[in-house]
Amino acid sequence: MDDIDELDMHEAQLRLKLYEEYRDAVKVFTYYVETELRAYLANEVNVEPHNAPGGLFFQVTLTDVWIYEAERINRFVPEVVVYSVNDVHVQRLKDEG
C-alpha cells in the first residue's frame, strides 16, 4: 500500500468515526443548522438578519453546540457565533419539552 492509499484510508476512517459520532449526538439536540462552511447540532438557535452598507448578512448564535467537523479535537462547545452572507438553514429535529 502506498502513501496515497494510506491517506485515503485514514480520511475514510475519520469520516466514518465522525458520522458515527453524529448519529449518536443527533439524538440529544433540538436543531440541525447548516451554513456554507459547516454543519452544527444545537439546542438553541438565534438567527438575526442585519442590513449593512455591503448588503444583508446573518448573525447566527448557537448554544450547546456540536460541530460537524472531523479535524476538531473538541466538537462540543457551549456557544458558537457565525456570520454569513449566504443562506443559513435551520431544521428542528424534535419537539421541545
Backbone bond lengths (Angstrom), bond angles and torsions (degrees), N, CA, C in turn:
res aa  C-N    CA-C-N  psi(-1)  N-CA   C-N-CA  omega(-1)  CA-C   N-CA-C  phi
1 M - - - 1.450 - - 1.530 108.05 -
2 D 1.321 117.08 132.58 1.459 119.18 179.83 1.532 111.12 -92.96
3 D 1.323 115.64 176.82 1.461 121.08 -175.25 1.522 112.66 -60.70
4 I 1.329 117.74 -37.48 1.465 120.74 -179.63 1.522 110.41 -65.17
5 D 1.321 117.80 -43.44 1.459 120.97 177.92 1.526 111.01 -62.58
6 E 1.327 117.38 -40.42 1.462 120.97 178.77 1.528 110.82 -65.38
7 L 1.324 116.68 -40.63 1.459 120.66 178.02 1.525 110.51 -64.87
8 D 1.325 117.75 -44.54 1.459 121.69 177.34 1.528 110.80 -60.01
9 M 1.318 117.19 -42.65 1.460 121.54 179.33 1.529 110.58 -64.41
10 H 1.325 116.16 -41.95 1.463 120.58 179.04 1.533 110.73 -62.50
11 E 1.340 117.22 -45.52 1.458 121.39 178.74 1.526 111.44 -63.30
12 A 1.313 117.44 -39.47 1.465 121.25 178.08 1.528 110.47 -64.53
13 Q 1.322 117.33 -40.10 1.463 121.06 177.72 1.525 111.17 -65.39
14 L 1.338 117.62 -40.21 1.463 120.91 177.24 1.527 111.02 -62.85
15 R 1.331 116.21 -43.46 1.467 120.06 178.85 1.517 112.19 -63.70
16 L 1.329 117.02 -40.93 1.461 120.77 178.14 1.522 110.81 -64.48
17 K 1.319 117.32 -44.02 1.464 121.22 178.24 1.529 110.51 -61.75
18 L 1.345 117.25 -42.59 1.458 121.55 178.53 1.523 110.63 -62.83
19 Y 1.316 117.44 -44.50 1.470 120.66 178.83 1.523 110.95 -61.71
20 E 1.313 117.96 -43.07 1.460 121.18 179.30 1.525 111.01 -63.49
21 E 1.332 116.53 -40.10 1.466 120.14 176.91 1.526 110.19 -65.25
22 Y 1.330 117.10 -42.16 1.466 121.68 177.69 1.530 110.51 -59.87
23 R 1.304 117.04 -46.07 1.471 122.16 -178.83 1.525 110.84 -58.04
24 D 1.333 117.45 -37.48 1.457 121.19 178.05 1.532 111.14 -77.68
25 A 1.324 117.49 -40.57 1.466 121.71 -176.13 1.525 112.39 -69.93
26 V 1.317 118.00 -34.91 1.466 120.79 -174.83 1.530 111.60 -59.55
27 K 1.303 118.01 -22.83 1.468 122.21 -178.60 1.525 112.87 -68.58
28 V 1.327 118.11 -21.40 1.466 120.49 -174.54 1.526 113.29 -111.47
29 F 1.331 117.85 8.80 1.453 121.21 179.78 1.520 110.69 -116.03
30 T 1.330 115.55 155.81 1.457 122.36 -176.97 1.524 113.01 -94.04
31 Y 1.340 116.98 -32.22 1.461 120.86 -173.95 1.527 112.22 -127.74
32 Y 1.319 114.26 146.10 1.462 123.21 167.41 1.520 105.13 -109.64
33 V 1.333 117.29 126.63 1.459 122.00 -178.31 1.524 108.05 -124.51
34 E 1.326 115.32 132.26 1.461 119.53 -179.43 1.526 109.30 -127.94
35 T 1.325 114.81 129.47 1.461 121.84 173.78 1.525 107.40 -116.19
36 E 1.307 116.35 -178.74 1.459 120.13 179.70 1.528 111.48 -62.34
37 L 1.323 117.30 -32.44 1.465 120.64 -173.76 1.523 114.68 -91.61
38 R 1.340 118.08 -35.68 1.467 118.50 -177.41 1.521 110.99 -163.57
39 A 1.321 114.19 179.04 1.464 121.69 -179.61 1.527 109.22 -118.56
40 Y 1.330 115.07 154.77 1.450 122.18 -178.17 1.519 109.82 -139.11
41 L 1.314 115.65 154.35 1.453 122.67 163.69 1.517 105.46 -112.20
42 A 1.336 117.74 138.92 1.467 120.54 -178.20 1.523 109.77 -150.67
43 N 1.317 114.97 158.46 1.458 119.46 176.05 1.519 112.57 -99.04
44 E 1.327 117.81 -17.27 1.461 121.68 173.67 1.528 108.31 -138.55
45 V 1.337 115.60 139.23 1.465 121.22 179.99 1.519 108.69 -137.80
46 N 1.321 115.98 133.47 1.452 121.51 173.67 1.523 107.85 -131.32
47 V 1.335 116.31 119.53 1.463 121.71 179.58 1.522 107.76 -111.10
48 E 1.332 116.00 120.15 1.463 121.72 179.35 1.523 109.72 -117.45
49 P 1.329 117.56 117.14 1.466 119.38 174.25 1.532 109.24 -78.50
50 H 1.318 116.46 142.29 1.469 122.15 178.49 1.523 108.47 -130.30
51 N 1.337 114.85 130.31 1.467 119.89 172.53 1.519 107.39 -93.40
52 A 1.303 116.11 120.73 1.461 122.07 -179.55 1.529 108.18 -122.78
53 P 1.324 117.47 166.72 1.476 119.50 178.31 1.524 113.33 -54.48
54 G 1.339 117.74 -30.91 1.458 121.25 179.71 1.517 113.64 -84.54
55 G 1.325 117.31 -8.19 1.457 121.21 -179.42 1.526 111.76 127.18
56 L 1.293 115.05 -174.05 1.462 122.26 -177.41 1.532 111.02 -76.88
57 F 1.346 116.22 138.24 1.464 120.92 170.28 1.515 108.13 -141.47
58 F 1.318 115.59 162.62 1.452 121.86 -178.79 1.523 110.02 -115.03
59 Q 1.329 115.62 135.64 1.456 121.46 170.49 1.524 106.03 -105.71
60 V 1.322 116.01 117.73 1.457 121.63 -176.69 1.528 107.79 -113.68
61 T 1.326 115.94 117.38 1.462 121.28 178.64 1.524 108.18 -107.61
62 L 1.323 115.44 122.76 1.460 122.31 -178.64 1.530 108.45 -115.30
63 T 1.323 116.04 139.56 1.459 121.16 178.87 1.518 109.17 -123.46
64 D 1.327 115.42 142.87 1.463 122.32 -178.05 1.530 108.01 57.90
65 V 1.327 116.39 77.83 1.463 122.42 -162.71 1.523 112.74 -119.22
66 W 1.323 114.64 143.14 1.467 123.47 168.16 1.519 106.06 -119.09
67 I 1.348 117.08 126.50 1.462 122.40 -175.29 1.530 109.69 -101.32
68 Y 1.327 116.06 124.93 1.467 122.00 -179.69 1.521 108.72 -81.71
69 E 1.312 115.64 85.25 1.460 121.26 -178.98 1.528 108.11 -153.20
70 A 1.322 116.63 116.52 1.466 122.27 -173.18 1.521 113.23 -64.02
71 E 1.322 118.34 -33.58 1.462 120.95 -174.27 1.521 113.58 -77.48
72 R 1.325 117.79 -12.36 1.464 121.10 -178.80 1.514 111.46 -72.85
73 I 1.308 116.25 137.47 1.458 120.84 174.85 1.524 109.80 -77.35
74 N 1.343 116.72 -45.31 1.459 121.54 179.40 1.518 108.74 -115.71
75 R 1.320 116.47 105.91 1.456 120.30 -179.19 1.521 112.45 -87.02
76 F 1.336 118.29 -16.99 1.463 122.05 177.83 1.524 108.97 -91.76
77 V 1.338 116.90 121.24 1.463 121.82 178.67 1.530 108.91 -136.68
78 P 1.339 117.39 154.25 1.464 119.32 -177.50 1.527 114.47 -72.73
79 E 1.353 117.26 -32.45 1.468 119.33 -177.83 1.521 110.33 -154.38
80 V 1.331 114.53 144.93 1.465 122.08 175.15 1.524 107.04 -134.80
81 V 1.325 116.47 136.18 1.462 121.61 172.19 1.523 107.13 -119.28
82 V 1.324 115.82 124.53 1.463 122.79 -177.93 1.524 107.90 -119.01
83 Y 1.317 115.68 137.61 1.460 121.92 173.20 1.516 107.18 -113.86
84 S 1.346 115.84 128.80 1.458 119.25 -175.88 1.524 110.66 -141.07
85 V 1.329 115.48 137.31 1.465 120.53 173.04 1.528 110.21 -95.33
86 N 1.326 116.42 -3.43 1.468 121.89 179.51 1.523 110.24 -107.12
87 D 1.312 115.88 -179.94 1.457 121.35 -179.53 1.520 111.47 -59.76
88 V 1.328 114.77 146.36 1.460 123.14 173.04 1.521 106.08 -124.12
89 H 1.316 116.59 123.13 1.460 121.67 -178.39 1.522 108.98 -104.21
90 V 1.336 115.78 127.24 1.460 121.91 178.65 1.523 107.21 -123.07
91 Q 1.313 115.26 126.72 1.466 120.63 -178.99 1.528 108.82 -127.86
92 R 1.349 116.02 127.40 1.460 120.44 175.56 1.519 108.29 -78.00
93 L 1.335 115.84 129.57 1.455 120.88 -177.42 1.524 113.04 -92.63
94 K 1.331 116.57 -31.18 1.460 120.21 -177.60 1.503 108.87 -152.88
95 D 1.324 116.50 163.90 1.464 120.79 177.14 1.512 110.47 -73.05
96 E 1.334 115.98 142.22 1.454 119.79 175.26 1.514 109.00 -79.94
97 G 1.328 114.85 150.15 1.454 119.40 173.36 1.460 111.41 95.45
